[in-house]
């Protein structure tokens, strides 16, 4: 269980935004206002939405630096 969660966090740390204004930027490095906007508007469906939702929770709790350390 722990290994799976760590793997998901590593994937999150190394995933880049696939479209829009922040295309190519790591999800964990997206500006907080952008993630909050998605939270209010509704996250996309699928894996990207799940990852953005997790980024929201991570940023809300101030844990971005822990995830950034997992970048390759």
C-alpha positions in Angstrom: 0.0 0.0 0.0 2.7 2.5 1.0 4.8 1.7 -2.1 1.7 2.3 -4.3 1.1 5.7 -2.7 4.8 6.6 -3.0 4.7 5.6 -6.7 1.6 7.8 -7.3 3.3 10.8 -5.6 6.4 10.2 -7.7 4.3 10.2 -10.8 2.6 13.4 -9.7 5.9 15.1 -9.0 7.0 14.3 -12.6 3.8 15.0 -14.5 3.5 18.2 -16.6 0.4 20.1 -17.5 -0.6 18.9 -21.0 -2.5 22.0 -22.2 -3.4 25.6 -21.6 -1.5 28.6 -20.2 0.7 26.4 -18.0 1.4 23.7 -20.6 4.7 22.0 -19.8 4.8 23.1 -16.1 5.0 20.4 -13.5 1.6 19.9 -11.8 3.0 20.4 -8.4 4.4 23.8 -9.5 1.1 25.2 -10.8 0.1 28.4 -9.1 -2.2 28.0 -6.2 -4.8 30.4 -7.7 -5.0 28.2 -10.8 -5.6 25.0 -8.7 -8.2 26.9 -6.6 -9.9 28.0 -9.8 -10.1 24.3 -10.9 -11.4 23.4 -7.5 -14.2 25.9 -7.8 -14.9 25.2 -11.5 -14.6 21.4 -11.4 -11.5 19.3 -12.1 -11.2 17.5 -15.4 -12.3 13.9 -15.5 -9.8 11.1 -15.5 -6.2 10.8 -14.3 -5.4 14.5 -14.8 -8.4 15.5 -12.7 -7.4 13.1 -9.9 -3.8 14.5 -10.0 -5.0 18.1 -9.9 -7.3 17.3 -7.0 -4.4 15.8 -5.2 -2.2 18.9 -5.9 -5.0 21.0 -4.4 -5.0 18.9 -1.2 -1.2 19.0 -1.1 -1.1 22.8 -1.6 -3.9 23.3 0.9 -1.7 21.6 3.5 1.6 23.2 2.5 3.3 20.0 1.5 4.5 20.9 -2.0 8.1 20.8 -1.1 7.9 17.2 0.0 6.5 16.2 -3.4 9.0 18.4 -5.3 11.8 16.3 -3.7 10.4 13.3 -5.6 11.2 14.8 -9.0 13.6 12.8 -11.1 
